[in-house]
Amino acid sequence: FSREELAKYPSEKLPLFSESAYDWLNSNEITNWIRTVSGIRRNYHDLVVDPSPESFQWIEVPNKNIIAFIRASSKLGRKLLVVANSNMTSEESFSIELPSSSSGMRDLLSDEVLSPAGGKLSSTLKGGQVAAFEL
């Protein structure tokens, strides 16, 4: 867009012309994030779309801002733990009892490896952060 076009259609009038809408090379690009999430969804499709109540296990967490659940398939022998911070502005800590013994657990979204201790997974999530682990 030319400078004249940008001046004629400021982002307040037409959000399409905001800087974030046309600057595809900016550092806030979400292409890699979408690719990562799509890959996880594809790899765990059988768990994500399973409508049976048995495939979903809610995990009680003392911190009201932390949401945690397991999606499981007994016939495929797969389990996926999802932990999310619903507080979009602040870090929140959690400690979750794991249903089975696990050593190093890699977050499928960030590649960070967490080491459970004493049958519990404990960590801190940034505001709005989600972590997913295969159990």
C-alpha positions in Angstrom: 0.0 0.0 0.0 1.2 3.5 -0.8 1.6 6.1 2.0 -1.3 8.0 0.5 -3.6 4.9 0.7 -2.5 4.3 4.3 -3.3 7.9 5.2 -6.7 7.7 3.4 -7.7 4.5 5.2 -6.2 4.6 8.7 -6.5 1.4 10.8 -9.1 3.1 13.0 -11.5 3.3 10.0 -10.5 0.1 8.2 -8.6 -2.5 10.3 -7.5 -4.3 7.1 -5.0 -1.4 6.6 -3.5 -1.7 10.1 0.3 -2.4 10.1 -0.1 -5.9 11.4 -2.5 -6.8 8.5 0.0 -6.0 5.8 3.4 -6.5 7.3 3.8 -10.3 6.7 7.5 -10.2 7.6 6.9 -8.9 11.1 8.3 -10.7 14.2 4.7 -11.6 15.4 4.2 -14.0 12.5 2.0 -17.0 13.7 2.7 -19.3 10.8 5.0 -21.5 12.8 2.6 -21.7 15.7 -0.3 -22.7 13.4 2.0 -25.3 11.8 2.9 -26.7 15.2 -0.7 -26.9 16.5 -1.9 -28.4 13.2 0.8 -31.1 13.5 -0.2 -32.0 17.0 -3.9 -32.1 16.0 -3.0 -34.4 13.0 -0.8 -36.7 15.2 -3.4 -37.0 17.9 -6.5 -36.8 15.7 -8.0 -40.0 17.2 -7.9 -38.5 20.7 -9.1 -35.0 19.7 -12.2 -36.2 17.8 -13.2 -39.1 20.1 -16.7 -38.2 21.4 -16.9 -40.9 24.1 -17.0 -39.6 27.7 -14.4 -42.2 28.7 -11.8 -40.4 26.5 -11.9 -37.3 28.6 -10.6 -37.1 32.2 -10.8 -33.8 34.1 -7.9 -33.1 36.5 -8.6 -31.1 39.6 -6.0 -28.5 40.2 -5.9 -26.3 43.3 -5.1 -23.2 41.3 -8.4 -21.9 39.8 -6.5 -20.4 36.8 -5.1 -23.7 35.7 -7.1 -26.0 33.5 -5.9 -29.6 33.1 -7.3 -32.6 31.4 -6.3 -35.9 29.8 -7.6 -37.2 26.5 -7.1 -41.0 26.3 -7.8 -43.9 24.0 -7.7 -47.3 25.7 -7.9 -49.2 22.4 -4.9 -47.2 20.9 -3.0 -47.0 24.2 -2.4 -43.2 23.9 -2.8 -40.4 26.4 -2.4 -36.7 26.0 -2.2 -34.3 29.0 -3.2 -30.7 28.4 -2.5 -28.0 30.9 -3.5 -24.3 30.3 -3.2 -21.0 32.1 -6.5 -19.2 31.8 -5.0 -16.0 33.3 -3.9 -14.1 30.2 -1.8 -11.6 32.1 0.1 -13.4 34.8 2.2 -16.5 35.3 0.5 -19.3 37.3 2.1 -22.4 38.9 0.6 -25.8 39.0 1.3 -29.3 40.4 -0.5 -32.3 38.9 -0.5 -35.9 40.0 0.3 -38.1 37.1 -1.6 -41.3 36.4 1.5 -43.2 35.6 5.2 -42.9 36.3 7.0 -40.7 33.7 10.5 -39.5 33.3 11.3 -36.4 31.2 8.1 -35.1 29.6 8.4 -32.9 26.5 5.9 -30.1 25.9 4.6 -30.7 22.3 4.0 -27.0 21.9 7.3 -25.5 23.2 9.7 -28.5 23.2 10.5 -27.7 26.8 11.3 -30.8 28.8 9.9 -31.1 32.4 11.0 -33.7 34.9 8.2 -35.1 37.1 9.2 -35.7 40.7 7.4 -37.9 43.2 4.6 -38.8 40.7 3.8 -35.1 40.2 4.4 -32.7 37.3 5.1 -29.1 38.6 5.8 -26.0 36.6 4.8 -22.5 35.9 2.9 -21.3 32.8 3.1 -17.8 31.3 -0.1 -15.8 30.9 -2.4 -17.7 28.4 0.2 -20.4 27.9 -0.9 -24.0 27.0 1.3 -27.1 27.4 0.6 -30.6 25.9 2.4 -33.8 26.9 2.1 -37.4 25.7 1.8 -39.7 28.7 
